[in-house]
Amino acid sequence: MKQKIAVLGAGSWGTALALVLNENKHDVTLWSHHPAQIKEINEEHTNTHYLSDIKLPENLKATENLKECVADADAVLFVVPTKAMREVAHKFSEVCENKPVIIHASKGLEQVSHKRISDVLKEEITPEHRQDVVVLSGPSHAEEVAVKDVTTITAACENHSSAQYVQELFSNRYFRVYTNQDVIGVEMGAALKNIIALGSGALHGLGYGDNARAAIMTRGLAEISRLGVAMGADPLTFIGLSGVGDLEVTCNSVHSRNWRTGNLLGQGQDLDTVLENMGMIVEGVATTKAAYELAEERKIEMPITEAIYRVLYNGEKIASVIEETMLRDYKSEQEF
């Protein structure tokens, strides 16, 4: 059944997901607060800053009028940076006049509060302006989705029927969606893997090889699981698409902004310069701070996260932090 979908956020991932929805014959409108970007999408049918080689369909429209974008929408997909999520959700709630399904495909933890994105959405969007909140996450690069590479991700919601609704919205011959009811696990895996990707990139930038990358991914997954389970997640979620799947794709690809950022840091560039030149939000940097503080509050041991935090926020040298991490007290692999 054709649905009206508002996609809030016209970055690479928002645009790629809008393309999937458009492919599935839904009525899709992108919202952005950048007039030049909106003009380009509507007139040139491109979004070159985010997806440089992709031609957009002429019936995919963009607007900066939020009320117009969400009017009568069956579902509203939030794909804005974590730091902007609360503000955009609040503005949406002010202009919304119906009760759509809320979906989000962003990956991070809110600063200071350390809250998951679904909790932020529930706080800012009044109950009369939302049905369930569904999380869309998994191993996926926007650049590959946009050219219709085979991709599998997860739609997570405690209400299984809402997860199925999102599954049916997005699924097609190249984009397959599985359902999951572990919202906490899916969101924590999505957020925390960006931290490990920073570390994986840094190791590459320093000249380390496959052994080091395997080490940080495996022990990083242990950290993700440790904090996620403490927050109430199902440990099995972390061996699925939004756990090890998302971790693998983010830690091993030049498409990953977090990996690229870590790689440049490993090569000796300073963080401010890297972020300025990246031209897009690198969620892992802010998530490192939130996860480090959350782990401290809950007395959860996360040595890799702590090491990356020290590099990003204390200005410590990557090489010395790696050596110190390697020489920590010895323990069993099974210790949780």
N, C-alpha and C positions, 0 to 999 in steps of 0.2 A: 504494500500500500504506500503510495506517495505521501511523504511527510514534509512539513515545512520546518527547516532547521536553521537556527541562527548560530553562526560560529564566531565567537568573540575572541579575536586575536588573529591577525593575518601574517604571522611569522611563518617560518618554514613548516612547522608541524601543523599549525592551524590550516594553512593553505593545502598541504598534502591531504589532510583528513577531509577538507571541503571537496577536494577532487574525488576522493572515494565516494562520498555521499552524492556528489553530482553524477558520477558514473552509475550509481544505483538509482538514478532518476528521481532523486528527491529535489525539492525546491530549497536551494541553499543560498544564504546571504552571509558574506563576511563583514565583520565590523572591525574597524581600525580607527585610531585617533590621529593618523598621519594623512593629511589631505593629499599630498603628492602620491603616496602609495595607492590610495583609493582611486585617484585619477588614472594612474598607470594600469591598475587592474581593470577598470571599466572601459578604458579607451584603447590601451595597447594589448590587453589580455595577457599581461606578464606580471611577475613579482620578482624582478631581477635581483634585488638585494638578498633575497632568501632562497629562491629557486631559479638560478640564472638561466638555465637552458630549457625551461618548461614553458610551453604555450598553454595558457588557460582557456577553457571553453568560454565562448562568448556569452553564454547564459549564466555564468558564475559572476554575480554582482557583489560590489562592496559599497559600504556606506559608513559615514562617521556619525550618523544619527542612530543612537542606541535604541531609542523607543521604536523607531521605524524598523530596525533590524529584528527586534524580538516580538513585534506585534503578531499575535495569533500563532506563534511558533509552537509546534508540538514538542520540540526538544531544543535546548540551548546548550551548546558545547563551549565550555570555557577552556581556552588555550592561551592564557596570558601568563607572564612570569609570576612566580610565587609572590614576589614582593608587591605586585599590583593586584593580586587576587581579591583581597578584602575590599579595596576601593571599587573595583569593577563590579564585584558582587553586590555591594551596597547600592551603586548607581542602577544596576539592573533591577533590583528589588523596588526601587523608587519609580521606575517607568513601566514595569511589567504589569499587564492587566489580565493575565490568565494564569494557568498553572501547568507549565511545561515540565517534562522530565529534564533534570539538570545532569549534565555529563561534564566531567573534567578530564583533560589529558595532559595536565601539567605535573611536574615532578620536583617536589621540594618540601621543606618544612618552613613554617613561618618563623621569622626571627623573633626573639624575645619570648613569645608564647610557646614556641616549639610545636605548634599544632599542625596536624595534618590538614591538607587542603580541603577535604570533604567536611571537616569540622568547621573550618573558616566559612565555607559556603553555607552550611546549615545555620551558622550564627548570623550571617548577614542577609540571607534571603528568607523572608518571612514565610511561614508554612502555607499561607494562601497563595504564594507565588512559586511554589515548587511541589513536584511530586517527589519521587526518590532522587537521591544523588548517586550517580553511577560513575565509577572510576574506570577509565580506559587507559590501559598501560601494557607495556611489554617490549620485546626486542624489535626496535623499528627505527630506521633512519628515514627522515622525511624525503631525502633525495632519492631513496630507493622506492619508497611507496609512490612517489610522484611519477615514476616511470613504470609502475605496475610490476615491480619485483614481488615474488611470493613473500608474504608477511603473515605472521600469526601473533595475535595479542590477546589480552584478557579484558573482559568487562566484569567488574566486581561490584556487587551490591548485596546487602543482606536480604533484600527482596528479590528472589530469583526471577520472578516474572519481569522485573525492570531490567535486570541484566540480560535476559533473553530479548527484550525489546531492542536494546542497544546492539546486541549480537545480530539481530535481523536487519537493523538499519545499515550496518557497515559491511556485513559479510558478502563476498562475491568470489569470483574465480581466482583472484590473486590475493585477496585480503580476508583472512579467516579469523573470526573472533570466538574465543572460548569463554564460558561463564565461570564465575568464582564468587563465593559468598564471603571470603576473607578480605574485607575492605582494608583492615589494618595492615595485613601482610603485604597486599599488593601496593599500597601507598608507601609503606616503609621500604620495600625493596626498590621501588621506583626512585625514591629520593636518595637512599644511601649508596646505591651503585655509582652515582656520580662522583662521590668522594673517592671510591676505589679507582675509578677511571682517571682521576687526576693523578693518583699515585702510579698507575700503570703507564701513563704518558710520561711522567717524570723519569721513571726507570728507563724508558726508551730513549729519552733525551740525554740521559747520562751514559748511554751506551750499553746498558744491560740487555740480556737476551731473553730467550723463551723461558728458561728456568725461573728467572726473577718474576716474569709476568705471570707464570703459573702459580708461583708462591703468593703473590699479592692478591690474585683473584680468589684462590682457595681460602686463604686466611681472611681475606676481606669478606667472603661469603659467610664465614663463621661469625664475624663481627656483626654483619647485617642481621643474621638470624638471632644472635644473642640479644641485641637491642629490640628487634621486632617481637620476639617471643615475650620479652619483658613488658612490652606495650600491649600484649594480648593477641598477637598473631599466631596462626597455625604454622608450626615449623615446616610442614610439607609445602607450603606456598613458596618457600625460598628455593626449592629444587624445581620450580615450574617456570613458566614464561616470564613472570614479573620478578623472578629471583635470579637464578643462574642464567636464564636466557637473556634477560636485559643486561646483566652484568657482563656476559661474554661479548655482546655486540658493542657495548659502550667502551669496554677496555681494550678493544682490538681494532679500532677503525679510525681512519682519518676523518670520517664524517662526524665523529663525536667532538663537540666543542670542548668537553671536559678533558678528553684525551689530548687534544691539540694544545690546550692550555698547559696541562702537565708537561707535555713534551717540550714546549718552549721554556717553561720554568727549569726543566732539567738541563736545557742547553745554556742556561745562565741569564735569561731575560728576567727583568723584574715584573712583578705581578701587575702593577698599574699599567705598564706599557702593553703587556699581553692583552689585558682586558680591553684597553682602549682600541687596540688594533683588531680585536676579534669582531667588533661591530655587532655582536649579539650577546644576549644574556648567557652567562656560564653559571648554571644553577648550583653546580657542585661547590663553588667557593662559599656562598652563603650557607649552603646546607652543611658544610663542614663545621662551621661555627655553631649552628643550631644542634647538630648531632653531638658534638663535643660537649656542649653545655648540658644536653639532655642526659648523656651518659654519666656525666659528673653527678647530676642530681639523683640519678637512679643507681649509682654505684656499679655501673656496668663497665667491664674492662674492654676497651676498644683501642689497642695500641696503634693500629694503622691510622685510624681516624685522628688520634692524638698527635701522631707524627706529622700528618698533613696539616693539621691545625697549627702546629708549631712553625712550620715552614710559611704558611700563608699569613698568620697573624702575629707571630713573634719574630719573623724575619730570620729564622735559623737556616743554616746551610743544609741542603737536601742530603748531601753525601754523609755528613756527620750524623744526621737524624737516622738515616738508614743503618749505619753501623751500630748506633746505640740500640735501635730496635732489634737488630740481629743478635745482640749480646744480652738481651733480657734473660731473666731466669728461665731455665729450661723446664719444660712441662710436657705432659701427655697431649697428643693430638685430640683425644676425646674429652679433655677438660672443657666444660662449657661455662 
